[in-house]
Amino acid sequence: MMKGDASQTLSIVDGNNAFNIEQDQRRNKSYFKALQQSFSLIYLKHKWFDEKYWKLAFCSSSFDFINKYPNIFLLYRTVLFVLTIFDLVHGIVNTRPVHEWAIYYTHLTLLITFLAVVFQFLIACRVNFYRGDNIVPRHSLQYIHIILILISLGSGLIVSLVYWLILHNSSIQLYYPKMFLDHGILWFLLFIDIFLFTRLPIYMIDCIPSIIFAIIYGIFTLIVFIFKSKFSNDRIGYVYRAFNLNNSPIRVLIQMFLLIFILPIGIMFILWNIFRLRRSIHVEIPNDKEESELTIIA
């Protein structure tokens, strides 16, 4: 059984920080007012929890019926961990040439998803089995954990949408399990973990990690073009044909701008609405007059 009390109600702030786990329903705010406030940097700045709230944030659910089965957190994350590491290792071993595995945006996103899943799995193990003091990781590790989750949720959905809506050609490509794992299933399973088995909120400002990740890959794409790097299948100066700057550079730069800046914001808008719906329906906020730094942001 888990040591943490999964049914315990969260306070308006977590410990000594102004990071409010379910703040959106604290006031009766209009949709657009809530949207405006979700761009505040304070939501990205305060990303850690003290011991009490750390357990509740990562190993309890906003859905009361899930908290009745505390072992489900460890079971689900164990299955997800095994599936993700199998997919990761299988992909690396079967890539030819193997050193090109890391040049793909999809594979880098998979790696980040794997690291996020590892954190989730270790948290569940630690809450279930650790009996010592100082169970809560230091703030820097909590930041890394949540940033990995944000990038995985944002970039993973980008990968899925771009692949199935634009890149996939059903007439020449075969369907096989790894295609679905890398381009949708693993993202969906991690989304289920964060949505159902944690109390973490998503704000619009959380698009920044995904944008930074996309910028880094965009810089890599430019470096590959400048130095005319050679890859398999006779590719010179590009990894993805859609981002081949040798042909139609203006079009490619526009596509890169959309992928780096516009799409992550659009994806986070979708996620923000989903998680806002979760809070509005399933999270019960005590009706008192307590206020916090987050609820008074103009």
C-alpha positions as MATLAB code, in Angstrom:
seq = 'MMKGDASQTLSIVDGNNAFNIEQDQRRNKSYFKALQQSFSLIYLKHKWFDEKYWKLAFCSSSFDFINKYPNIFLLYRTVLFVLTIFDLVHGIVNTRPVHEWAIYYTHLTLLITFLAVVFQFLIACRVNFYRGDNIVPRHSLQYIHIILILISLGSGLIVSLVYWLILHNSSIQLYYPKMFLDHGILWFLLFIDIFLFTRLPIYMIDCIPSIIFAIIYGIFTLIVFIFKSKFSNDRIGYVYRAFNLNNSPIRVLIQMFLLIFILPIGIMFILWNIFRLRRSIHVEIPNDKEESELTIIA';
ca = [
       0.000    0.000    0.000;
       1.132    3.554   -0.603;
       2.400    5.571    2.306;
       0.814    8.762    1.011;
      -2.816    9.516    1.797;
      -4.222    9.720   -1.700;
      -7.607   10.903   -0.542;
      -6.237   13.939    1.279;
      -7.459   17.303   -0.003;
      -4.838   19.620   -1.424;
      -4.353   23.042    0.032;
      -4.347   26.181   -2.092;
      -0.533   26.303   -2.079;
       2.055   23.578   -1.853;
       4.166   24.094    1.230;
       6.281   27.224    1.159;
       5.771   27.844   -2.546;
       3.167   29.854   -4.406;
       2.580   26.992   -6.864;
      -1.124   26.287   -6.594;
      -2.038   22.830   -7.843;
      -5.663   23.444   -8.704;
      -5.963   27.226   -8.627;
      -8.167   27.821  -11.656;
     -11.402   27.065   -9.827;
     -10.537   29.174   -6.789;
     -12.510   32.064   -8.246;
     -15.332   32.345  -10.688;
     -13.251   33.699  -13.544;
     -14.238   34.046  -17.152;
     -12.675   31.698  -19.674;
     -10.590   34.441  -21.266;
      -9.484   35.778  -17.888;
      -8.269   32.299  -16.944;
      -6.559   31.965  -20.327;
      -4.781   35.283  -19.846;
      -3.599   34.347  -16.359;
      -2.321   30.979  -17.544;
       0.444   32.794  -19.436;
       1.956   34.053  -16.169;
       5.576   33.018  -15.635;
       4.817   32.234  -12.012;
       3.277   28.932  -13.102;
       6.555   27.920  -14.730;
       8.713   29.335  -11.954;
       7.231   27.382   -9.038;
       7.540   23.729   -9.963;
       8.401   21.917   -6.759;
       6.598   20.463   -3.762;
       7.306   19.765   -0.118;
       6.921   16.209    1.201;
       3.175   16.276    1.778;
       2.290   17.795   -1.560;
       4.940   15.927   -3.527;
       3.205   12.622   -2.756;
      -0.222   14.043   -3.478;
       0.874   15.720   -6.706;
       2.453   12.642   -8.305;
       0.830    9.655   -6.596;
      -2.785   10.636   -6.190;
      -5.588   11.495   -8.545;
      -8.189   14.203   -8.909;
     -10.616   11.331   -9.500;
     -11.661    9.876   -6.152;
     -12.493    6.415   -7.491;
      -8.857    5.936   -8.580;
      -7.540    6.792   -5.118;
      -9.457    3.813   -3.737;
      -6.923    1.549   -5.477;
      -3.500    2.957   -4.503;
      -1.545    0.060   -6.030;
      -2.769    1.083   -9.490;
      -0.211    3.916   -9.568;
       2.737    1.528   -9.275;
       1.166   -1.095  -11.532;
       0.379    1.317  -14.337;
       3.806    2.977  -14.236;
       5.591   -0.365  -14.145;
       3.817   -1.486  -17.315;
       4.476    1.879  -18.972;
       8.153    1.775  -17.963;
       8.653   -1.726  -19.392;
       6.848   -0.852  -22.624;
       8.794    2.374  -23.102;
      12.237    0.893  -22.444;
      11.458   -1.998  -24.795;
      10.434    0.407  -27.550;
      13.494    2.598  -26.962;
      16.024   -0.246  -26.991;
      14.314   -1.983  -29.908;
      14.417    1.214  -31.946;
      18.092    1.900  -31.252;
      19.195   -1.672  -31.990;
      17.265   -1.835  -35.265;
      18.296    1.564  -36.630;
      20.693    1.354  -39.563;
      23.146    2.960  -39.239;
      22.700    2.968  -35.468;
      24.485    6.298  -34.939;
      21.720    8.061  -36.871;
      19.082    7.144  -34.305;
      19.541   10.397  -32.398;
      19.170   12.708  -35.406;
      15.389   12.337  -35.586;
      12.990   14.619  -33.743;
      10.710   11.644  -33.129;
      13.486    9.643  -31.465;
      14.620   12.538  -29.295;
      11.036   13.029  -28.182;
      10.858    9.309  -27.411;
      14.017    9.618  -25.306;
      12.524   12.484  -23.320;
       9.299   10.514  -22.887;
      11.331    7.575  -21.600;
      13.093    9.794  -19.040;
       9.747   11.241  -17.914;
       8.356    7.715  -17.537;
      11.449    6.700  -15.531;
      10.821    9.575  -13.113;
       7.168    8.581  -12.771;
       8.111    4.939  -12.156;
      10.771    5.816   -9.558;
       8.361    8.139   -7.752;
       5.767    5.377   -7.478;
       8.413    2.949   -6.199;
       9.757    5.473   -3.714;
       6.351    6.315   -2.285;
       5.449    2.618   -2.001;
       8.667    1.126   -0.681;
      10.942    3.805    0.781;
      10.887    3.944    4.572;
      13.572    6.540    5.321;
      13.475   10.280    5.827;
      13.953   12.935    3.135;
      11.790   11.103    0.636;
      11.269   14.200   -1.499;
      13.872   14.892   -4.240;
      15.647   18.229   -4.194;
      14.059   21.080   -6.120;
      16.395   20.782   -9.116;
      15.354   17.169   -9.724;
      11.683   18.078   -9.428;
      12.193   20.826  -12.012;
      13.861   18.365  -14.394;
      11.056   15.866  -13.877;
       8.259   18.304  -14.655;
      10.101   19.878  -17.596;
      10.516   16.386  -19.087;
       6.786   15.821  -18.695;
       5.938   19.137  -20.357;
       8.242   18.517  -23.322;
       6.986   14.961  -23.720;
       3.328   16.003  -23.656;
       3.887   18.930  -26.022;
       6.398   17.487  -28.496;
       4.859   14.021  -28.373;
       1.510   15.332  -29.535;
       3.252   17.398  -32.227;
       5.022   14.270  -33.483;
       1.766   12.327  -33.578;
      -0.237   15.002  -35.382;
       2.472   15.880  -37.909;
       3.199   12.247  -38.703;
      -0.363   10.994  -39.147;
      -1.744   14.140  -40.792;
       1.196   15.127  -43.019;
       4.102   12.692  -43.269;
       2.473    9.275  -43.212;
       1.805    7.702  -46.591;
      -0.461    4.698  -46.156;
       0.020    3.615  -49.749;
       3.717    2.827  -49.353;
       4.237    2.288  -45.605;
       3.340   -0.816  -43.663;
       1.637   -0.691  -40.300;
       3.627   -2.249  -37.475;
       3.475   -1.880  -33.676;
       6.519    0.362  -33.308;
       5.047    2.912  -35.724;
       2.032    3.287  -33.462;
       4.116    3.293  -30.282;
       6.441    6.062  -31.472;
       3.718    8.162  -33.080;
       0.883    8.149  -30.606;
       0.487    5.250  -28.195;
       3.338    6.098  -25.810;
       2.274    9.742  -25.784;
      -1.295    8.728  -24.996;
      -0.192    6.403  -22.183;
       1.916    9.145  -20.590;
      -0.978   11.575  -20.999;
      -3.229    9.111  -19.160;
      -0.648    8.903  -16.384;
      -0.466   12.677  -15.952;
      -4.190   13.267  -16.430;
      -5.577   10.430  -14.310;
      -2.805    9.511  -11.875;
      -1.410   12.916  -10.907;
      -2.804   16.278   -9.845;
      -0.413   18.260  -12.023;
      -2.051   21.150  -13.863;
      -1.121   22.421  -17.308;
      -0.888   26.134  -18.083;
      -0.308   27.973  -21.336;
       3.115   29.153  -20.137;
       4.149   25.493  -20.070;
       4.640   25.664  -23.846;
       8.062   27.262  -23.246;
       9.974   23.970  -22.656;
       8.564   22.514  -25.883;
       9.472   25.677  -27.778;
      13.031   25.581  -26.436;
      13.320   21.913  -27.406;
      12.051   22.709  -30.918;
      14.462   25.658  -31.201;
      17.393   23.390  -30.350;
      16.318   20.926  -33.034;
      15.828   23.788  -35.482;
      19.405   24.933  -34.838;
      20.575   21.366  -35.403;
      18.694   21.348  -38.726;
      20.455   24.552  -39.801;
      23.859   23.158  -38.791;
      23.199   20.009  -40.826;
      22.345   22.204  -43.835;
      25.328   24.548  -43.445;
      27.867   21.746  -43.154;
      26.149   19.548  -45.761;
      26.109   16.582  -43.423;
      25.550   13.242  -45.116;
      23.080   10.640  -43.911;
      21.691    7.369  -45.182;
      19.325    7.195  -48.168;
      21.440    9.769  -50.020;
      20.406   12.660  -47.802;
      22.827   15.586  -47.869;
      22.167   18.593  -45.670;
      18.857   17.461  -44.210;
      17.262   14.819  -41.998;
      13.599   15.165  -42.952;
      12.668   15.827  -46.567;
      10.059   18.352  -45.416;
      12.887   20.423  -43.882;
      15.316   20.196  -46.766;
      16.644   23.738  -47.106;
      18.294   22.834  -50.390;
      14.857   23.094  -51.992;
      12.417   25.971  -51.407;
      14.258   27.475  -48.398;
      11.550   30.089  -47.796;
       8.863   27.433  -47.561;
      11.025   25.325  -45.249;
      11.778   28.289  -42.977;
       8.060   29.045  -42.717;
       7.394   25.406  -41.850;
      10.137   25.501  -39.221;
       8.682   28.678  -37.718;
       5.272   27.043  -37.472;
       6.748   23.891  -35.919;
       8.925   25.771  -33.432;
       6.620   28.559  -32.256;
       3.019   28.242  -33.428;
       2.374   24.516  -33.079;
       3.667   24.190  -29.466;
       1.412   27.058  -28.405;
      -1.557   25.479  -30.176;
      -0.809   22.094  -28.606;
      -0.530   23.604  -25.139;
      -3.827   25.415  -25.695;
      -5.477   22.038  -26.311;
      -3.859   20.517  -23.223;
      -4.700   23.534  -21.068;
      -8.369   23.201  -21.974;
      -8.362   19.464  -21.224;
      -6.727   19.894  -17.823;
      -8.897   22.904  -17.049;
     -11.919   20.713  -17.703;
     -10.515   18.111  -15.321;
     -10.180   20.698  -12.567;
     -13.598   22.211  -13.114;
     -15.395   18.869  -13.019;
     -13.499   16.631  -10.648;
     -11.559   18.748   -8.157;
     -13.407   19.971   -5.110;
     -11.952   23.226   -3.762;
     -12.821   24.085   -0.145;
     -15.112   27.077    0.095;
     -13.090   29.413    2.302;
     -11.530   32.823    2.012;
      -7.893   31.730    1.775;
      -6.001   33.512   -0.997;
      -2.600   32.973   -2.513;
      -0.163   34.748   -4.750;
      -1.489   32.945   -7.779;
      -5.112   33.893   -7.331;
      -4.461   37.626   -7.217;
      -2.500   37.909  -10.444;
      -4.048   40.601  -12.582;
];
